[in-house]
């Protein structure tokens, strides 16, 4: 076997691999012999089919299987010989097979980029001071109160207005055809919530219980649901009922109704303040991490392999598709174009791939590793969070091959903590004054 390596770019190489004629002939004969034994052709016993007949009916299959045998043997050997470490299976380019001649093919692969930092310590970060105001606590308490409000029918007859809950039946039509999934009965809609198109909710205002109304709304070309984008939709709506939200009194009894841990309203306020502070801490931590990543990327330049970007896009698409399935939707029903979505996801996928590469490189340079004890500790934390045994969680992670990704995430966490410890603090503008 002969191998020649051509550098296409810093992250791409093409291997020209030559398999000797003798080996090609041997592979071809092995394929023919195996096929002869298993094919069933009328008038011939297994293993006794003439070669000319086999080639007539199975010529392309014989060629394909011979090439497959040649590649599966020679490609790994070529990698060992050259020391090339590809990120994925290669893009193959080969001519038609001649069983009596050497088989020469090209395997183009992408490689992990070589990343060199000008420096990765001392990245400037600006931690945010955690502050939660009384107004924020009040707003969160009011949101809790709203979520525990009771929807009750109006005790007086009046027109529907903003803030009311409309119970409606509706049908929708595009160009005279009923829109799939565009029909509902006894649908609850808070008027003014903008859960629907704002114009839809405005059309409902002023309607009375039992009233029917027909109206048309034009959706913009860039509307999220492609089934509606740029189209005029005609709606037929019947207002079945009007309800209003009746809120509980904001007192100790309300706080106690939320859980045994609350003896009164002050306990509730204290807990909500703690929750808000934790949220602010998470936001602040996310901001610092983003600064660290941006700092790393600013201190190096490299090409990002297309295969890594594609992997991230496919992972994002898979998560979205899973979310849609949980809602009983398909791409078509949701009005989404997968190809268009991939292009929209591409910038995020690129950033994610770059983040993984630079953090992995820092971990290599610093010799950072994840221990078995750290993996065990994380599995225990996950198990406690879902109230399951750590044995079961470990089995799930092993069965679904999730442990490598868990270790990668833990290493990323450790690397970010290292960078944070060696970062340079800078004051926010409002703190300098």
C-alpha positions in Angstrom: 0.0 0.0 0.0 1.2 3.5 -0.9 0.0 6.7 0.8 0.6 10.4 -0.2 -0.7 13.2 2.0 -1.7 16.6 0.5 -2.4 19.6 2.7 -5.6 21.2 1.5 -5.8 23.7 4.3 -4.6 23.9 7.9 -7.6 21.8 8.9 -8.0 19.6 5.9 -5.9 16.9 4.3 -6.4 14.6 1.3 -4.8 11.1 1.5 -4.1 9.4 -1.8 -4.1 5.7 -1.1 -3.0 3.0 -3.5 -4.1 -0.6 -2.9 -1.9 -3.1 -4.7 -3.4 -5.0 -7.7 -2.8 -8.3 -6.1 -4.9 -7.3 -3.0 -7.6 -5.9 -5.2 -7.8 -9.1 -7.1 -7.9 -11.1 -3.9 -10.7 -8.9 -2.4 -12.7 -9.2 -5.7 -12.4 -13.0 -5.7 -13.5 -13.1 -2.0 -16.6 -11.1 -2.8 -17.5 -13.2 -5.9 -17.1 -16.4 -4.0 -19.2 -15.3 -1.0 -21.9 -13.9 -3.3 -22.0 -17.1 -5.4 -22.8 -19.1 -2.3 -25.7 -17.1 -1.2 -27.5 -15.9 -4.4 -30.4 -17.9 -5.6 -30.8 -17.9 -9.4 -33.3 -20.3 -11.2 -31.4 -23.1 -12.9 -28.3 -22.9 -10.8 -27.2 -24.5 -7.6 -25.7 -22.3 -4.8 -22.0 -21.8 -5.5 -22.3 -23.0 -9.1 -23.5 -19.8 -10.9 -21.2 -19.0 -13.8 -19.1 -15.8 -13.4 -20.6 -14.2 -16.5 -24.1 -14.6 -15.0 -23.0 -13.2 -11.7 -21.4 -10.2 -13.3 -24.5 -9.6 -15.4 -26.9 -9.5 -12.5 -24.6 -8.4 -9.6 -21.8 -6.5 -11.2 -22.4 -3.2 -9.5 -22.8 -5.0 -6.1 -19.5 -6.9 -6.6 -17.7 -3.7 -7.4 -19.2 -1.8 -4.4 -18.4 -4.6 -1.9 -14.8 -5.0 -3.3 -14.2 -1.2 -2.9 -15.7 -1.3 0.6 -13.3 -4.2 1.6 -10.3 -2.3 0.1 -11.2 1.0 1.8 -12.1 -0.6 5.2 -8.7 -2.3 5.3 -6.4 0.3 3.8 -7.8 3.5 5.2 -7.2 2.7 8.9 -3.7 1.5 7.9 -3.0 4.8 6.1 -4.0 6.8 9.2 -1.6 4.7 11.3 1.2 5.2 8.8 0.7 8.9 8.4 -0.4 9.8 11.9 -3.4 11.8 10.6 -6.2 12.0 13.2 -9.5 12.8 11.4 -12.5 14.3 13.1 -14.9 12.0 11.2 -15.2 9.5 8.4 -13.6 10.8 5.2 -15.1 12.1 2.0 -14.1 9.5 -0.5 -13.4 9.9 -4.2 -12.5 6.9 -6.3 -12.6 5.7 -10.0 -14.4 2.7 -11.4 -12.8 -0.6 -10.1 -10.4 -2.6 -12.3 -9.9 -5.9 -10.6 -6.6 -6.4 -12.3 -5.0 -3.0 -11.5 -4.1 -1.1 -8.4 -7.0 0.7 -6.8 -6.2 4.4 -6.1 -8.6 6.5 -4.2 -8.6 9.8 -2.3 -9.9 10.3 1.3 -10.3 13.9 2.3 -10.6 14.5 6.1 -11.0 17.4 8.5 -8.7 17.8 11.4 -8.8 19.5 14.7 -7.2 23.0 14.3 -3.9 23.8 16.0 -4.8 26.5 18.4 -2.1 28.9 19.8 -3.0 31.7 22.2 -1.1 34.9 22.7 -2.0 34.3 26.3 -5.0 33.0 28.1 -4.5 34.2 31.6 -5.5 37.7 32.6 -8.6 37.9 30.5 -10.5 41.0 31.7 -13.9 40.3 33.3 -16.4 42.6 34.9 -18.4 40.8 37.6 -21.8 42.2 38.2 -22.9 43.4 41.7 -25.9 41.3 42.8 -28.8 43.6 43.7 -32.4 42.9 44.1 -34.8 45.7 44.8 -38.0 45.7 46.8 -39.9 46.5 43.5 -38.5 43.3 42.0 -39.7 41.3 45.0 -43.1 42.9 44.7 -43.3 42.1 41.0 -42.4 38.5 41.6 -45.0 38.2 44.4 -47.6 39.7 42.2 -46.7 37.1 39.5 -47.2 34.3 42.0 -50.5 35.9 43.0 -51.6 36.1 39.4 -50.7 32.4 38.8 -53.0 31.4 41.7 -55.8 33.6 40.6 -59.2 31.9 39.8 -60.9 32.4 36.5 -64.6 33.1 37.1 -67.4 34.1 34.8 -68.3 37.8 34.9 -71.1 38.6 37.4 -72.4 41.4 35.1 -72.9 41.5 31.3 -70.5 43.8 29.5 -68.3 43.8 26.4 -64.9 42.0 26.4 -62.0 44.2 27.3 -58.2 44.0 27.7 -57.3 41.9 30.7 -60.3 39.6 30.4 -60.2 36.0 29.4 -62.1 35.2 26.3 -63.5 31.6 25.8 -63.7 31.3 22.1 -64.4 28.9 19.2 -62.5 29.9 16.1 -61.7 28.7 12.5 -59.1 30.1 10.2 -58.9 30.1 6.4 -56.1 30.9 3.9 -57.3 31.6 0.3 -60.6 30.0 1.1 -59.1 26.8 2.4 -59.3 25.9 6.1 -55.9 26.1 7.8 -54.7 22.7 9.2 -54.5 23.0 13.0 -56.2 26.4 12.8 -59.5 25.4 14.6 -60.3 25.3 18.3 -63.3 25.1 20.6 -63.5 26.6 24.1 -60.1 28.1 23.8 -59.0 30.4 26.7 -57.2 33.6 25.6 -56.2 36.5 27.8 -56.9 39.6 25.8 -53.8 41.8 25.6 -51.4 39.0 26.3 -50.2 38.9 22.7 -50.4 35.2 22.7 -52.0 35.5 19.3 -51.4 38.1 16.7 -52.0 41.5 18.4 -54.6 42.5 15.8 -56.5 39.3 16.5 -56.8 40.2 20.2 -57.8 43.8 19.3 -60.6 42.4 17.1 -62.0 40.5 20.1 -62.2 43.7 22.2 -65.8 44.9 22.4 -67.4 41.6 21.6 -70.2 40.3 23.8 -70.9 36.8 25.0 -72.5 34.7 22.3 -71.5 37.1 19.5 -69.9 35.9 16.2 -67.4 37.9 14.3 -65.4 37.4 11.1 -62.3 39.4 10.3 -59.1 39.2 8.3 -55.5 39.6 9.4 -52.4 40.0 7.2 -49.2 38.3 8.6 -45.8 39.8 7.8 -43.4 38.0 5.4 -41.0 37.3 8.3 -43.6 35.8 10.6 -42.2 32.8 12.5 -44.8 30.3 11.3 -44.1 29.8 7.6 -47.6 28.6 7.0 -48.9 32.1 7.8 -45.9 34.3 6.8 -47.0 36.9 4.2 -50.5 35.6 4.0 -54.0 37.0 4.7 -55.9 34.8 7.2 -59.6 35.0 7.6 -61.0 34.1 11.1 -64.4 33.1 12.2 -64.8 33.6 15.9 -67.6 32.9 18.4 -67.2 34.4 21.9 -68.6 31.7 24.2 -67.9 33.3 27.5 -66.0 36.1 29.3 -64.0 35.4 32.5 -62.0 37.5 34.8 -59.2 36.6 37.1 -60.1 36.8 40.8 -56.9 37.2 42.8 -56.3 35.9 46.4 -55.7 38.4 49.1 -52.1 39.1 49.7 -51.8 38.1 53.3 -50.3 35.5 55.6 -53.0 33.0 54.7 -52.0 33.3 51.0 -48.3 32.7 51.9 -49.2 29.7 54.0 -51.2 28.2 51.2 -48.1 28.0 49.1 -46.3 25.6 51.3 -45.5 24.5 54.9 -42.2 26.4 54.8 -44.0 29.7 54.8 -45.3 30.9 58.2 -46.4 34.2 56.7 -45.9 36.9 54.1 -42.4 37.9 55.4 -41.2 34.3 54.9 -42.5 34.4 51.4 -40.8 37.7 50.7 -37.5 36.3 52.1 -37.7 33.2 49.9 -38.5 35.2 46.8 -35.6 37.5 47.4 -33.3 34.5 47.8 -34.6 33.1 44.5 -34.2 36.4 42.7 -30.6 36.7 44.0 -29.8 33.2 42.8 -31.2 34.1 39.4 -29.0 37.2 39.3 -26.0 35.2 40.3 -26.6 32.7 37.5 -27.0 35.6 35.0 -23.8 37.2 36.3 -21.9 34.0 36.0 -23.1 33.4 32.5 -22.0 37.0 31.6 -18.5 36.3 33.0 -18.2 33.1 31.2 -19.2 34.8 27.9 -16.4 37.4 28.6 -13.9 34.6 29.1 -14.9 32.8 25.9 -14.8 36.1 23.9 -11.4 36.8 25.5 -10.0 33.5 24.4 -11.3 33.8 20.9 -9.8 37.3 20.7 -6.4 35.9 21.5 -6.2 33.3 18.8 -7.2 32.7 15.2 -8.1 29.3 13.6 -10.4 27.7 11.1 -13.3 25.8 12.5 -13.9 22.4 10.8 -17.2 22.2 9.0 -17.9 18.8 10.5 -18.0 20.3 14.0 -20.3 23.1 12.9 -22.6 20.6 11.3 -22.6 18.4 14.4 -23.7 21.4 16.5 -26.4 22.4 14.0 -27.7 18.8 13.9 -27.8 18.7 17.7 -29.8 21.9 17.8 -32.2 20.6 15.2 -32.6 17.3 17.1 -33.5 19.2 20.3 -36.1 21.3 18.5 -37.6 18.3 16.7 -37.9 16.6 20.1 -39.7 19.6 21.5 -42.1 19.7 18.6 -42.9 15.9 19.0 -43.7 16.5 22.6 -46.3 19.0 21.4 -47.6 16.6 18.8 -46.2 18.8 16.0 -44.1 18.1 12.9 -41.9 20.6 10.9 -44.7 21.1 8.5 -47.4 21.6 11.1 -45.3 24.1 12.9 -44.7 25.9 9.7 -40.9 25.4 9.9 -38.4 24.8 7.1 -35.6 22.6 8.4 -33.1 23.8 5.8 -33.9 27.5 6.6 -33.6 26.7 10.3 -30.1 25.1 9.9 -28.9 28.4 8.3 -30.4 30.4 11.1 -28.7 28.1 13.7 -25.3 28.2 11.9 -23.9 31.3 13.7 -24.8 29.8 17.1 -23.4 26.4 16.0 -20.1 28.0 14.9 -19.8 29.8 18.3 -20.5 26.6 20.2 -17.9 24.6 18.2 -15.3 27.4 18.7 -16.0 27.5 22.4 -15.5 23.8 22.8 -12.2 23.9 20.8 -10.6 26.8 22.8 -11.6 25.4 26.2 -10.4 22.0 25.3 -7.1 23.5 24.2 -6.7 25.4 27.5 -7.4 22.2 29.4 -4.7 20.4 27.4 -2.1 23.2 28.0 -2.9 23.2 31.8 -3.2 19.4 32.1 -6.7 19.7 33.5 -8.6 16.4 33.9 -11.8 15.1 35.3 -11.4 12.4 37.9 -13.6 9.4 38.4 -14.6 10.8 41.8 -15.8 14.0 40.1 -17.9 12.0 37.7 -19.4 10.0 40.6 -20.2 13.2 42.4 -22.0 14.7 39.4 -24.0 11.5 38.9 -24.9 11.7 42.6 -26.0 15.3 42.2 -28.2 14.4 39.2 -29.7 11.4 41.0 -30.6 13.6 44.0 -32.2 16.1 41.7 -34.6 13.6 40.2 -35.0 11.5 43.4 -33.5 8.4 41.8 -30.7 6.0 42.8 -27.2 6.9 41.5 -26.9 3.3 40.3 -29.9 3.8 38.0 -28.6 7.2 36.7 -25.2 5.6 36.0 -26.9 2.8 34.0 -28.9 5.3 32.0 -25.8 7.3 31.2 -23.8 4.2 30.2 -26.7 2.7 28.2 -27.2 5.9 26.2 -23.4 6.6 25.9 -23.8 9.9 27.8 -20.7 9.6 30.1 -18.2 11.0 27.6 -20.4 14.1 27.1 -20.8 14.4 30.9 -17.0 14.3 31.4 -16.6 16.9 28.6 -19.0 19.2 30.4 -17.3 18.8 33.7 -13.9 19.5 32.1 -15.3 22.6 30.5 -16.6 23.7 33.9 -13.2 23.1 35.5 -11.5 25.0 32.6 -13.8 28.0 33.0 -13.2 28.1 36.7 -9.5 28.1 36.1 -9.7 31.0 33.6 -11.9 32.9 36.1 -9.3 32.4 38.9 -6.6 33.8 36.6 -8.7 36.6 35.0 -8.2 40.3 35.5 -11.1 42.2 37.2 -12.2 45.4 35.7 -14.7 47.9 37.1 -18.0 48.6 35.5 -18.3 52.2 34.3 -20.9 53.0 37.0 -18.5 51.8 39.7 -15.6 54.0 38.4 -17.5 57.2 39.1 
